Amino acid sequence: MGFFYLPGEAEPQMFALGGIGCHGMAVWLPERRTLAVTQMGGEGANWMGLAPFTTAGHVFQNLGDGTYHHSGSLAIRASVAAGTNITYKIMVNGVIAMTGGQDIAGPLSVAAISNQIHHEGVRRIAVVSDQPANYTSSSGLAPGVEVYHRDEMDRVQREMREVPGTTAIIYEQACATNKRRLRKRGRYADPPKRMFINKEVCEGCGDCSDQSNCLSVHPLETELGLKRRIDQSSCNKDYSCVKGFCPSFVTVLGGELTRKASVEPGDEVFAALPTPRVAALEQGFSAMISGIGGEGVVTIGAVLAMAAHVEGKRASNFVMTGMAQKGGAVHSHLRIANDGSAVMAARIGNAEADLLLGCDLVASAALDSFRTVDPARTYVLGNSRIAPTASFTKDPNASFDSSPLIDQIRALVGEERCDFVDATHLASILTGNSLATNMFMVGVASQKGLLPIGMDAIHRAIELNGTAVSFNKLAYALGRMAVHDPAVLERLLAGRSTVPVETRKLGLEEIVADRSARLQQYQDEAYARAYADFVSEVAAREKSVVPGSSVLAVAVARNLARLMAYKDEYEVARLYSSPEFLASLRAEIKGDVKLRFNLAPPLLARKDPRTGHPLKREYGGWVLPVFRVLAKLKVLRGTAFDIAGYTAERKSERQLIADYRHLISQVTGRLTPGNHALAVELANTPDRIRGYGHVKDRNIATARLEQAALLEKFRNDGRPESRLAAA
């Protein structure tokens, strides 16, 4: 607790104590080094008692402004009286952000808080904000208060921990999730600025997710591996993702999202849709609707309940929001009956659900959903796609394979009582907005005859809701069409973006042909031929040792191509100057726009004084002609005239190619059926080498350690070194 030195460390580790509210979730993230949560108003009290009995000199304490107004100010007062070395980090966003964005009763301004804690005896106070220019000499801050940009937060923390006594950092920033919600209602400024990721330049290193901790950075399956894209439908416009150290982020100023669907609700394409069958309503109907907060689970529950009322039925909609405000699971308990006696218990009990409408697969397989399922009674209709979870922000290789969860559900209810549809993909592409997913699922359920309410009542309930009426009717109609005639949707999808469609598995010949073509564009025909010849040699050796197998050759084909196509200045320029890049942007945004490119050129970028890493900066659209010229200079790559090629980064990338070829030659020379699996693992170790600059260097170090351990095992015929020593 507090901070202390670990063996071999140059500086002490910093720790924090959790607080009530959003801060409490930091306890679940070990890398955040956030410990125990106390009761509201007790923030820091545990440290007052522990501090005299530890060697730690200091600790941070998280505190929300809602808690501060409630009783947290008393905790600060107690810390001052006790003379505790502690820094309170007071988050000021003006709302109860964790549970739905409720207003704080009687809020205090940043200036008022600073004056209050100043007079309580807090030794040093700093204000950190994403808009520090708002704080001038006339802002009314307490004497001696310094103001910093949020990018300076780490430096401010390091300074505060050295100050004896009680200190405070007032961090002022609106809750990003609340901002997005208010923007949809037209109650908060919506800056004409968006971030896009050039998928060709993206390396899939995950540094953008690590820097932002944002779940709007989604995985993108490509033939070249798992990359990243920004879900513009859920983006909070926090822009922290751009801090990831790579040149793939493009700032777009102006324009509007291209959200025009390929059809409208009243179009002729829907004319042949038969009226959905209405499920029988005898003893009452119970539906568990599960999904993710912010995606519309509460809305569709309310719409269906209102639709029941429109038909003269009785209905209740009991919502368990939990951590919904922060992207957690939401469960809506919907009950419908012909009379009120059947809906007196709002919560669906164990094994009482007639329908599990799973708008998110992970939430559908959770205990809160599963407990309501009766294999003999419940029909499960689920969205087959898994939404990104918090694990994706830290693990760039996080799996989004939905098959284990689908198999789990099928094992519970049987094949005949469940169905799954890729609603996220279909709804997102056909409407241009992923928020259509849940109403799309309602359309599927309706057309399959799983709902005891009719189509006209659902339409009327959507109208009464009054929000995005045409959009929701379209999503509902598309879901119905997915049941009646999926081929119609396939025709509507033709020619439209297929993000994030799964990539098909290519065979060895297809992979070699694809990568050879890419490497020829990257450098020249001779470069591509050298690649193909090497893979051919590996394939021939593998075939002679393990007949019928090409797994090793496939691994070499994929990984050698990645290493050979390292993204230097010429390649990044080529990928940006290609017509496909601008075409992909135009597919997502329309109108007059200005582009800004976020780059850190190796020979031009200034260094971060704290870390020594190059700093990115924005470059205007004028760099596009520069990119076109630079792309043509790829002929200089690897020659004496390649100025950038003399940098340590470029030398390292060329050495990786030589080292990998040498490794594979060693492996194939000693290949046997018994060590074939180990050989494949060794061949795949470069898959960890992603990113740019210091991010790539870090991944190279990790890959080399893994490679060394596997190689030792390979040389010892699959036996660990410890076993050999024992023998």
C-alpha positions in Angstrom: 0.0 0.0 0.0 1.3 3.5 -0.6 4.4 3.3 -2.6 7.6 1.2 -2.2 10.5 0.0 -4.2 10.4 -3.5 -5.8 13.7 -5.3 -6.5 15.4 -3.8 -9.6 13.1 -0.9 -9.9 14.4 2.7 -10.3 11.4 4.3 -8.7 8.7 3.3 -6.3 5.3 1.9 -7.4 2.3 4.0 -6.8 -0.9 2.6 -5.3 -4.4 3.9 -4.7 -7.4 3.0 -2.6 -10.7 2.5 -4.2 -13.8 4.7 -3.7 -17.5 4.3 -4.0 -18.8 4.5 -7.5 -17.0 4.2 -10.8 -13.6 4.2 -9.0 -14.6 0.9 -7.3 -14.2 -0.9 -10.6 -10.5 -0.1 -10.7 -10.1 -2.7 -7.9 -10.9 -5.4 -10.5 -8.0 -4.3 -12.7 -4.7 -5.6 -11.1 -2.6 -3.5 -13.4 -4.2 -0.3 -11.9 -2.8 -1.2 -8.4 -6.0 -0.1 -6.7 -6.8 -1.7 -3.3 -9.6 -1.9 -0.8 -12.9 0.0 -1.1 -14.3 1.6 2.1 -17.8 2.8 3.0 -19.0 6.1 1.6 -17.4 8.8 3.8 -14.6 6.5 5.0 -12.3 7.1 2.1 -8.8 7.2 3.5 -9.8 6.2 7.1 -8.2 2.7 6.6 -4.9 4.4 5.7 -5.0 6.6 8.7 -4.9 3.5 10.9 -2.4 1.5 8.7 0.1 4.2 7.8 2.0 4.2 11.1 2.6 0.5 10.9 3.9 0.3 7.3 7.1 1.3 5.5 5.0 2.9 2.8 5.1 6.6 2.8 2.0 7.6 0.8 -1.2 6.5 -0.9 -3.7 7.9 -3.3 -7.4 7.8 -2.5 -10.1 8.0 -5.2 -13.1 10.1 -4.4 -16.1 11.0 -6.7 -17.8 14.4 -6.4 -21.1 12.6 -5.5 -19.4 11.0 -2.6 -17.6 14.2 -1.7 -20.9 16.0 -1.4 -22.4 13.2 0.6 -19.7 12.7 3.3 -16.3 12.5 1.6 -15.4 16.0 2.7 -15.4 14.7 6.2 -12.9 12.0 5.3 -10.6 14.7 3.9 -11.0 16.7 7.1 -10.1 13.6 9.2 -7.0 12.9 7.1 -5.8 16.5 7.7 -6.4 16.2 11.4 -4.5 12.9 11.5 -1.5 14.3 9.6 -1.8 11.5 7.0 0.4 11.4 3.9 -2.4 10.9 1.4 -3.5 12.5 -1.9 -7.2 12.6 -2.6 -8.1 12.4 -6.3 -11.5 14.1 -6.5 -13.3 13.3 -9.7 -15.7 16.1 -10.7 -18.2 15.3 -13.4 -21.4 16.7 -12.0 -23.4 13.4 -12.1 -23.7 10.1 -10.4 -22.0 8.5 -13.3 -22.0 4.9 -12.3 -25.7 4.3 -11.9 -27.3 6.3 -14.7 -26.0 9.9 -14.8 -28.3 11.3 -12.1 -27.7 14.9 -11.1 -25.9 15.6 -7.9 -28.1 17.5 -5.4 -26.6 20.8 -4.6 -23.3 20.4 -6.5 -20.2 22.5 -5.8 -18.0 24.0 -8.5 -14.3 23.1 -8.8 -13.5 26.5 -7.4 -15.8 26.0 -4.4 -14.3 22.6 -3.7 -10.8 24.0 -3.9 -11.6 26.7 -1.4 -13.3 24.4 1.0 -10.5 21.9 1.2 -7.9 24.7 1.2 -9.5 26.1 4.4 -9.7 22.6 5.8 -5.9 22.5 5.7 -5.0 20.5 2.6 -1.3 21.2 2.0 -1.3 21.4 -1.8 -4.1 21.4 -4.4 -4.0 21.0 -8.1 -6.7 21.1 -10.7 -6.4 18.7 -13.8 -8.8 19.3 -16.7 -9.2 18.5 -20.3 -9.9 22.2 -20.8 -7.4 24.0 -18.5 -7.9 27.2 -20.4 -11.3 27.6 -18.7 -9.5 28.4 -15.5 -8.1 31.9 -15.3 -7.2 34.3 -12.6 -10.8 35.2 -12.2 -12.0 31.6 -11.8 -12.1 31.9 -8.0 -9.7 29.0 -7.3 -8.2 28.9 -3.8 -4.8 30.5 -3.3 -1.8 28.5 -4.7 -3.9 26.1 -6.8 -2.2 25.1 -10.0 -4.0 24.1 -13.2 -2.8 21.4 -15.5 -4.0 19.6 -18.7 -5.1 16.0 -18.1 -2.1 14.8 -20.1 0.0 16.0 -17.2 -1.8 13.8 -14.7 1.0 11.3 -14.2 3.5 14.1 -13.5 1.2 15.8 -11.1 0.7 12.5 -9.2 4.4 12.0 -8.9 4.9 15.4 -7.5 2.0 15.1 -5.0 3.3 11.9 -3.5 6.5 13.7 -2.4 4.5 16.4 -0.5 4.1 15.5 3.2 0.6 15.6 4.7 -2.8 15.6 2.9 -2.9 16.9 -0.7 -5.6 16.8 -3.4 -6.0 16.6 -7.1 -9.3 17.8 -8.4 -9.8 16.1 -11.8 -12.5 17.9 -13.8 -14.0 16.1 -16.8 -17.5 15.3 -17.9 -18.4 11.6 -17.8 -17.9 10.4 -21.4 -20.8 8.0 -21.3 -23.1 10.7 -20.0 -21.9 13.1 -22.7 -22.8 10.6 -25.4 -26.3 10.1 -23.9 -26.9 13.9 -23.7 -25.6 14.4 -27.3 -28.2 12.0 -28.5 -30.8 14.2 -26.8 -29.3 17.4 -28.2 -28.4 18.6 -24.7 -24.6 18.6 -25.1 -22.3 20.0 -27.7 -21.3 17.5 -30.4 -17.8 18.5 -31.7 -17.5 17.9 -35.5 -14.4 15.8 -34.9 -14.0 12.0 -35.2 -11.3 9.5 -35.2 -10.9 6.7 -37.8 -8.4 3.9 -38.0 -6.7 3.1 -41.3 -7.0 -0.7 -41.0 -4.1 -1.3 -43.4 -1.7 0.8 -41.3 -3.0 -0.7 -38.0 -0.8 -3.5 -36.6 -3.3 -4.8 -34.0 -0.9 -4.1 -31.2 -3.7 -2.8 -28.9 -1.9 0.2 -27.6 -4.9 2.4 -28.4 -7.1 0.3 -26.2 -4.4 0.3 -23.5 -4.2 4.0 -23.5 -7.9 4.8 -23.7 -9.5 1.8 -21.9 -12.3 2.4 -24.3 -14.8 -0.3 -25.4 -15.7 1.6 -28.6 -12.4 0.4 -30.0 -13.6 -2.8 -31.5 -11.8 -5.8 -33.0 -11.6 -6.1 -36.7 -11.0 -9.5 -38.3 -8.9 -9.3 -41.4 -6.9 -11.7 -43.4 -3.7 -10.1 -41.9 -4.9 -10.7 -38.4 -7.0 -9.1 -35.7 -6.9 -5.3 -36.0 -8.9 -2.4 -34.6 -11.8 -0.1 -35.7 -13.8 2.6 -33.9 -17.5 2.0 -33.5 -18.8 5.4 -34.4 -22.2 4.6 -33.0 -20.9 4.3 -29.4 -17.8 6.6 -29.6 -17.8 9.1 -26.7 -15.4 11.4 -28.6 -12.9 11.2 -25.7 -10.1 11.0 -28.3 -7.8 9.3 -25.8 -7.4 6.3 -28.2 -5.3 8.5 -30.5 -2.6 8.4 -27.8 -1.8 4.9 -28.9 1.6 4.9 -30.5 0.9 4.2 -34.1 0.2 6.3 -37.3 -3.1 4.6 -38.2 -5.3 7.2 -36.5 -6.9 9.8 -38.8 -8.7 12.8 -37.4 -11.7 13.9 -39.5 -13.0 17.4 -39.0 -16.5 18.2 -40.3 -18.9 16.0 -42.3 -21.5 13.6 -41.1 -21.6 9.9 -40.6 -22.9 8.0 -43.6 -25.9 6.3 -41.9 -28.3 6.1 -44.7 -29.7 2.7 -44.9 -30.0 0.8 -48.1 -33.8 0.8 -47.6 -36.5 2.6 -45.7 -39.3 1.0 -43.5 -42.0 1.5 -46.1 -40.0 0.4 -49.2 -41.4 -2.2 -51.6 -38.8 -4.7 -50.5 -40.9 -5.3 -47.3 -44.3 -5.4 -49.1 -44.2 -9.2 -49.3 -43.5 -9.7 -45.6 -46.3 -11.7 -44.1 -47.9 -10.5 -40.9 -46.1 -12.2 -38.0 -47.9 -14.9 -36.0 -48.8 -13.8 -32.5 -47.9 -16.3 -29.8 -50.7 -17.6 -27.7 -51.3 -15.9 -24.3 -52.9 -18.2 -21.8 -51.3 -18.3 -18.4 -49.2 -15.2 -19.1 -45.9 -14.7 -20.9 -42.4 -14.0 -19.4 -39.4 -12.8 -21.4 -35.9 -12.3 -20.1 -34.2 -9.7 -22.3 -30.5 -9.5 -21.8 -27.9 -7.2 -23.3 -25.3 -4.5 -22.7 -25.9 -1.1 -21.2 -26.3 1.7 -23.7 -27.4 -0.5 -26.5 -31.2 -0.2 -26.0 -32.2 -3.2 -23.8 -34.2 -0.9 -21.5 -35.8 0.7 -24.6 -37.0 -2.5 -26.3 -38.4 -3.8 -22.9 -40.4 -0.6 -22.5 -41.5 -0.7 -26.2 -42.8 -4.2 -25.9 -44.5 -3.5 -22.6 -46.2 -0.5 -24.2 -47.2 -2.6 -27.2 -49.0 -4.9 -24.8 -50.8 -2.0 -23.2 -51.8 -0.8 -26.7 -53.6 -4.2 -27.3 -55.3 -3.9 -24.0 -53.2 -6.4 -22.2 -51.4 -6.1 -18.9 -47.6 -5.8 -18.7 -44.7 -5.0 -16.5 -41.1 -4.3 -17.3 -38.6 -4.7 -14.4 -35.1 -3.6 -15.3 -31.9 -4.7 -13.6 -29.3 -2.2 -14.9 -26.4 -3.2 -12.6 -23.2 -1.7 -14.2 -25.1 -0.7 -17.3 -23.8 2.9 -17.2 -20.3 1.5 -17.7 -21.1 -1.1 -20.4 -22.1 -3.9 -18.0 -25.0 -6.3 -18.4 -28.6 -5.3 -18.4 -31.5 -7.6 -17.7 -35.1 -6.6 -18.5 -37.8 -8.8 -16.9 -40.9 -8.5 -19.2 -44.2 -10.0 -18.2 -47.4 -9.9 -20.3 -50.8 -11.2 -19.4 -54.5 -10.8 -20.2 -55.2 -9.6 -16.7 -53.2 -8.0 -13.9 -53.1 -11.0 -11.6 -50.5 -12.7 -13.7 -48.0 -9.9 -13.6 -48.0 -9.1 -9.9 -44.5 -10.5 -9.5 -42.3 -8.3 -11.8 -39.1 -10.3 -11.4 -39.0 -13.6 -13.4 -38.2 -16.5 -11.1 -36.1 -19.5 -11.7 -37.1 -21.5 -14.8 -40.1 -19.2 -15.5 -39.1 -17.6 -18.8 -40.9 -18.4 -22.0 -38.4 -16.5 -24.0 -34.8 -15.6 -23.5 -34.1 -12.7 -25.9 -30.3 -12.5 -25.9 -29.2 -9.2 -27.5 -25.7 -9.9 -26.3 -24.3 -13.4 -26.1 -22.2 -13.0 -22.9 -25.1 -11.4 -21.0 -27.3 -14.2 -22.2 -25.1 -16.9 -20.9 -24.7 -15.2 -17.5 -26.3 -16.6 -14.4 -29.0 -13.9 -14.2 -30.2 -15.0 -17.6 -29.6 -18.7 -17.3 -31.5 -19.2 -14.0 -34.7 -18.1 -15.7 -34.4 -20.8 -18.4 -36.5 -24.0 -18.3 -35.3 -26.5 -21.0 -38.8 -27.7 -21.4 -40.4 -24.3 -21.6 -37.9 -21.6 -22.7 -37.0 -20.7 -26.3 -33.6 -19.0 -26.6 -33.2 -16.4 -29.4 -29.7 -15.0 -29.3 -27.3 -12.6 -31.0 -24.4 -14.7 -32.1 -21.8 -12.0 -32.0 -19.8 -11.2 -28.8 -19.4 -7.5 -27.9 -15.9 -6.4 -26.8 -15.3 -6.8 -23.1 -12.8 -5.1 -20.8 -10.3 -7.9 -21.4 -9.9 -6.7 -25.0 -8.5 -3.4 -23.7 -5.5 -5.2 -22.2 -5.2 -8.4 -24.3 -4.8 -7.6 -28.0 -5.4 -11.3 -28.7 -8.6 -11.7 -26.7 -10.8 -14.3 -28.2 -14.2 -13.4 -29.6 -15.2 -17.0 -30.6 -18.9 -17.3 -29.8 -19.1 -21.0 -30.4 -18.4 -22.1 -26.7 -21.2 -19.9 -25.4 -23.6 -21.0 -28.1 -22.7 -24.7 -27.5 -23.4 -24.1 -23.7 -26.9 -22.7 -24.5 -27.7 -25.4 -26.9 -26.6 -28.1 -24.4 -29.1 -26.5 -21.9 -32.2 -26.2 -24.1 -31.5 -28.4 -27.1 -31.2 -27.6 -30.8 -34.9 -27.4 -31.4 -35.5 -24.7 -28.7 -32.8 -22.1 -29.6 -31.7 -20.1 -32.6 -28.9 -17.6 -33.2 -28.6 -14.8 -35.7 -25.6 -12.4 -36.4 -27.8 -9.4 -35.6 -24.9 -7.0 -34.8 -23.4 -7.5 -38.2 -26.6 -7.4 -40.2 -28.2 -4.5 -38.4 -25.0 -2.4 -38.4 -24.3 -2.8 -42.1 -27.9 -2.4 -43.3 -28.7 0.6 -41.1 -25.3 2.2 -40.6 -25.7 2.1 -36.8 -24.9 -0.8 -34.4 -27.7 0.6 -32.1 -30.2 -1.1 -34.4 -29.2 -4.5 -33.2 -31.7 -4.9 -30.4 -34.7 -3.8 -32.3 -33.5 -6.1 -35.1 -33.7 -8.9 -32.6 -37.3 -7.9 -31.7 -38.2 -8.2 -35.4 -36.7 -11.7 -35.5 -38.6 -12.7 -32.4 -41.8 -11.2 -33.8 -41.6 -12.9 -37.2 -40.8 -16.3 -35.6 -44.0 -16.0 -33.6 -42.3 -15.8 -30.2 -44.1 -12.7 -28.9 -47.7 -12.5 -27.7 -48.2 -9.0 -29.3 -48.9 -8.0 -32.8 -46.9 -6.0 -35.3 -49.3 -3.0 -35.4 -49.0 -2.7 -31.6 -45.2 -2.8 -31.8 -45.2 -0.1 -34.5 -47.5 2.1 -32.4 -45.3 1.6 -29.3 -42.2 2.7 -31.3 -44.2 5.8 -32.4 -45.2 6.6 -28.8 -41.6 6.2 -27.7 -40.9 9.1 -30.0 -37.2 8.5 -30.5 -35.7 7.6 -33.9 -39.1 6.2 -35.0 -38.2 5.5 -38.6 -34.8 4.0 -37.7 -36.4 1.6 -35.2 -39.2 0.6 -37.6 -36.5 -0.2 -40.2 -34.5 -2.3 -37.7 -37.7 -4.1 -36.7 -38.6 -4.8 -40.4 -35.1 -6.0 -41.2 -35.2 -8.5 -38.3 -38.5 -9.8 -39.7 -37.0 -10.1 -43.1 -34.1 -12.1 -41.7 -36.6 -14.8 -40.8 -38.9 -14.7 -43.8 -36.3 -14.4 -46.6 -32.6 -14.0 -45.6 -31.7 -13.9 -49.3 -33.3 -10.4 -49.5 -30.8 -9.2 -46.8 -27.9 -10.8 -48.7 -28.9 -8.8 -51.8 -29.1 -5.6 -49.7 -25.7 -6.3 -48.3 -24.2 -6.6 -51.7 -21.6 -3.9 -52.3 -21.8 -2.5 -48.8 -19.1 -2.6 -46.1 -18.8 -5.9 -44.5 -17.1 -4.8 -41.3 -16.7 -6.8 -39.1 -17.4 -9.9 -41.2 -15.3 -13.0 -40.3 -12.5 -13.8 -42.7 -12.6 -17.2 -44.4 -9.8 -19.6 -43.8 -7.3 -19.7 -46.7 -5.2 -22.6 -47.7 -1.5 -22.6 -48.1 -1.5 -21.8 -51.8 -4.0 -19.0 -51.4 -2.0 -17.5 -48.5 1.3 -17.6 -50.5 -0.4 -16.1 -53.6 -2.0 -13.3 -51.5 1.1 -12.4 -49.6 3.3 -12.6 -52.7 1.1 -10.0 -54.4 1.2 -7.8 -51.3 5.0 -8.1 -51.1 5.4 -7.2 -54.7 3.4 -4.0 -54.1 5.5 -3.5 -50.9 8.9 -3.8 -52.7 9.3 -5.7 -56.0 8.9 -9.0 -57.8 12.3 -10.3 -56.6 11.3 -9.6 -53.0 8.1 -11.5 -53.4 9.8 -14.4 -55.1 12.3 -14.8 -52.3 9.4 -15.1 -49.9 7.5 -17.7 -52.0 10.7 -19.8 -52.5 11.4 -20.0 -48.8 7.9 -21.0 -47.9 8.0 -23.6 -50.7 11.1 -25.2 -49.2 9.4 -25.3 -45.8 6.3 -26.9 -47.3 8.4 -29.6 -49.1 10.3 -30.5 -45.9 7.1 -30.6 -43.8 5.4 -32.8 -46.4 8.3 -35.3 -46.4 8.3 -35.6 -42.6 4.6 -35.3 -41.8 2.7 -36.3 -44.9 -0.6 -34.5 -45.5 0.2 -31.6 -43.1 0.8 -28.0 -44.1 0.3 -26.4 -40.6 4.0 -25.4 -40.3 4.2 -24.1 -43.8 1.0 -22.0 -43.2 2.5 -20.6 -40.0 5.7 -19.6 -41.8 3.8 -18.2 -44.8 1.8 -15.9 -42.5 4.6 -14.8 -40.2 7.4 -14.4 -42.6 5.2 -12.1 -44.8 4.4 -10.0 -41.7 8.1 -9.6 -40.9 9.1 -8.8 -44.5 6.4 -6.2 -44.9 7.5 -4.1 -41.9 5.8 -0.7 -41.9 8.5 1.8 -42.5 8.0 5.4 -43.7 7.6 4.3 -47.4 5.0 1.6 -46.6 2.9 3.8 -44.3 3.0 6.5 -47.0 2.0 3.9 -49.7 -1.0 2.7 -47.6 -2.2 6.2 -47.0 -1.8 7.3 -50.6 -3.7 4.3 -52.0 -7.2 5.1 -53.4 -8.7 2.4 -51.1 -8.0 4.5 -48.0 -10.0 7.5 -49.1 -12.7 5.3 -50.4 -13.0 3.6 -47.0 -13.4 7.0 -45.3 -16.0 8.1 -47.8 -18.0 4.9 -47.1 -18.3 6.1 -43.5 -18.5 9.8 -43.6 -20.0 12.3 -46.1 -19.8 16.1 -46.7 -16.8 18.4 -46.7 -14.1 17.2 -44.4 -10.6 18.1 -43.4 -8.1 15.3 -42.5 -5.4 15.4 -39.9 -2.8 12.6 -39.6 -1.4 11.7 -36.2 2.3 10.8 -36.8 5.6 10.6 -35.0 8.2 10.6 -37.8 11.4 8.9 -36.4 13.7 11.6 -37.5 11.4 14.6 -36.7 9.3 13.8 -33.6 10.3 15.4 -30.4 10.7 13.2 -27.3 8.6 12.9 -24.2 10.9 14.3 -21.5 9.6 11.7 -19.0 9.6 8.5 -21.0 12.0 9.4 -23.8 9.5 8.1 -26.3 8.6 10.0 -29.5 5.5 12.1 -29.3 2.8 12.1 -32.0 1.4 15.3 -33.4 -1.2 16.2 -36.0 -0.3 17.0 -39.6 -2.7 18.5 -41.9 -4.0 17.3 -45.2 -1.0 18.7 -47.0 0.9 15.5 -46.1 -1.1 13.5 -48.6 0.9 14.7 -51.6 4.0 14.1 -49.5 2.8 10.5 -48.9 2.5 10.0 -52.6 6.1 11.1 -53.2 7.4 9.1 -50.3 5.6 6.0 -51.5 7.5 6.1 -54.8 10.8 6.2 -52.9 10.3 2.6 -51.7 13.1 1.7 -54.2 15.5 3.2 -51.7 14.5 0.7 -49.0 17.5 -1.1 -47.8 20.0 0.8 -50.0 22.7 3.2 -48.9 20.4 6.1 -49.8 17.7 4.9 -47.3 18.3 7.5 -44.6 15.6 6.2 -42.3 17.0 2.7 -42.8 20.0 3.6 -40.5 17.8 4.0 -37.4 17.9 1.3 -34.8 14.3 0.5 -35.4 14.8 -0.2 -39.1 17.9 -2.2 -38.4 16.0 -4.3 -35.9 13.2 -5.0 -38.3 15.6 -6.2 -41.0 17.4 -8.4 -38.5 14.1 -10.0 -37.4 13.7 -11.3 -41.0 17.1 -12.8 -41.1 16.7 -14.3 -37.6 13.4 -15.8 -38.5 14.6 -17.4 -41.6 17.6 -18.8 -39.7 15.3 -20.1 -37.0 12.9 -21.9 -39.4 15.9 -23.4 -41.2 17.1 -24.8 -37.9 13.7 -26.1 -37.1 13.0 -27.8 -40.4 16.5 -29.4 -40.3 15.6 -31.2 -37.1 11.9 -31.7 -37.9 10.3 -35.0 -36.8 6.6 -36.1 -36.3 7.2 -35.9 -32.6 8.4 -32.2 -32.5 6.1 -31.0 -35.3 3.7 -29.3 -32.9 6.6 -27.5 -31.2 7.9 -26.4 -34.6 4.5 -24.8 -35.3 4.6 -22.9 -32.0 8.1 -21.6 -32.8 7.0 -20.5 -36.3 4.1 -18.5 -34.8 6.1 -16.5 -32.2 6.5 -13.5 -34.5 2.7 -13.0 -34.3 3.4 -11.2 -31.0 5.6 -8.7 -32.8 3.2 -5.8 -33.5 3.1 -2.1 -33.3 5.5 0.7 -33.9 8.5 2.2 -32.0 8.7 1.4 -28.3 5.5 -0.6 -28.4 7.1 -2.9 -31.0 10.3 -3.1 -29.1 8.5 -4.2 -26.0 6.7 -6.9 -28.0 9.9 -8.0 -29.7 11.4 -8.6 -26.2 8.4 -10.7 -25.2 8.5 -12.7 -28.4 12.2 -13.4 -28.0 11.8 -14.7 -24.5 9.0 -17.0 -25.6 11.0 -18.1 -28.6 14.0 -18.9 -26.5 12.0 -21.1 -24.2 10.4 -23.0 -27.0 13.6 -23.4 -28.9 15.3 -24.9 -25.8 12.4 -27.3 -25.5 12.6 -28.2 -29.2 16.3 -28.9 -29.0 15.7 -31.2 -26.0 13.1 -33.2 -27.9 10.2 -31.6 -26.2 11.4 -32.1 -22.7 11.7 -29.1 -20.4 15.2 -28.1 -19.2 14.4 -29.0 -15.6 13.5 -32.6 -16.6 16.8 -33.0 -18.4 18.7 -31.8 -15.4 16.8 -34.3 -13.2 17.7 -37.1 -15.6 
